[in-house]
Structure formats: structure tokens, C-alpha cells
Amino acid sequence: MYENAADFTLTFRRLSAAPADEKADADVRGLFANPGAYDIWAARWRSRLAVDKREPNARTVAMRAVNPAFIPRNHRVEQALDAAIECGDFSPFADLLTVLSRPYEDQASFAEYANPPQRGERVFRTFCGT
């Protein structure tokens, strides 16, 4: 994943759908700078799945239970902090708290919170509040 600039969280979350639906591979594959690297790995993974007798839907449920859809991404935290400090607007914080209170559930109204930062949103310095 690192070598192909694939987001760790999104890769595993999207991979969770693949045992039950091979068409979901396209969603994971699209995260890789070199999709062929995913294809090679996925072929080995599917061979391993064939040996494990767990039902595909059960595997999907198990994978989704340990691979969150949402994590506290630094750029979202910084946006919430900036809005609160600079504008007295706590709604971005409330939204972040709402989405992160159920990280393993798909929340269509907060889908953008699953995305990694765009180039201009990357946070390179963070500060610990403890």
C-alpha cells in the first residue's frame, strides 16, 4: 500500500466488501498508483480465501467489524480546531464527533470524512493536547 500511495484505512475498509463481491476489487484497485500491484496481491489473497471455508458474507461482516470507515484524520481535526478558534464555530467539531462516535458504520451523510486529505489539506505539524 505504501509503495502505491494507497490509503491504509480506505484500502482495508473497501477490501471488506471484496469477499462477498469480486466486483468490489475495482474499488480497492483504484486506490493503488500501480493497480497491477493490487492484482498480484489480490490473486494470492483469493487463493487463501478459497482454503478458508468461512462464508463470504460472514467474512465481510468480520472484516468490517475491525476496519473502520472513519478515523480522526488530521486535516479534519485541524479544520474543526480552526473553525472553533478563529470563528467560534463548533459545528465542524460536532460533525466530527458525530461521525467518529460510530466509526464502523457507513454514514452516507458523512462520506467525505472517510477520504484522506487532498494535497492542500495535508497537516504536517500537529500538537498534542496533553
N, C-alpha and C positions, 0 to 999 in steps of 0.2 A: 504494500500500500504506500509506504513512504516513497519508494523509488518511482512510483507512478502518480504521486500527488493526490492519492485517493484519501478522502476524509475518513478517518478511522470509525467514528460514530456512525456516519451515514452508510459506510460500507457494510458494517455488521447488521445494522437495522434493516437495510434493503436485502441483504443476504437472507434474513429471516423468512422472507416470502418465497425464496427460491426452492426449498424442498417440496412445497406443495404445488408450485407453478414454475416450470422451467423458463417460461416467458419472462419471469422476473429477473432472470440473469441479465437482460438488457439494461435494467435499471442500475444494477451493480456495475456492469461492464462500462457503462457510460461515465462512471466516476474516475476511471483509470486513464492517465495520459496515454498509455500504450494498452489498449483494450486486449491485445493478444496475450499480454501477461496474465490478465484475468482468465482468459480462455484456457490457458495451460493449467493454472491453479484449479479452476472450476472442474476441469475434466478429472483431475485427481480426487477432488472433493466428492464429486458424484460417484466415482468408483467406490470410495469409502462408504458413502451413504447406502450403496447397494448392498453392502455387507451387513449393515445395521438394520434390523428388522422393524425399527420404530416407524409407525405410520407417518407419512409426510406432514399431515396436518398437526399431529402431536409434536413433531419436531419444530414446526413453525411456532406453535404456542410456546414451547420451551425456550426457543431462541429469542422470541420477543420478550419473554419474562426477564431476560438478563442483558438485553441490548436496548438501551433507551432510545427513544425517538428524539428526546430533548435533553440537552446538557446546558449548564450555565456557561455559555460561550463568552469569552472576554469582551468581545465587541458589544454584545447585548448588555452585559453588566455595566460597561462604560457608558453606553447610551442612557441607561437608567440613572446612573450617578450624575451624569452631565445634566439631564433634564431636571433632576431634583435640586442640584446645587445652583445651576445657572438660571432656572426658570421657576423653581418651586413647584414643578410638575412631577407628581409622584405616580402618574398613570403608567408610564413605562415600567416602573418598579412593580406596580400592582399586576401588570400583564405578565412580567417575568415570573413573579411569584406564583401566579395562577398556572402558567404553563409548566413550571418546574415542580409544582405540587403533584403532578401526575405524569412523570417523565416517560413511563412505559405505554401510555395510551396515545393513540393517534388523535390529534386535536386539529381538525381541519382549519379552524379559525386562527390557529397559531402556526400553521405550516412553515412560514418563513423563519420561525425561531429554530428550526432544525438545521438551517443552512449555515455553513461556515461563512466567515467574513469575506466580503469582496476585497479586492486589493486595497482600496482606500479606507476600509473599515478595520484593518488589522491593528491590533493593540500589541505594542512591543514592550511596554512598561506597565506593570501592574503593581499595586500596593496592597500589602496585607493589612487588614483592619484589626489584627490582634496585637 
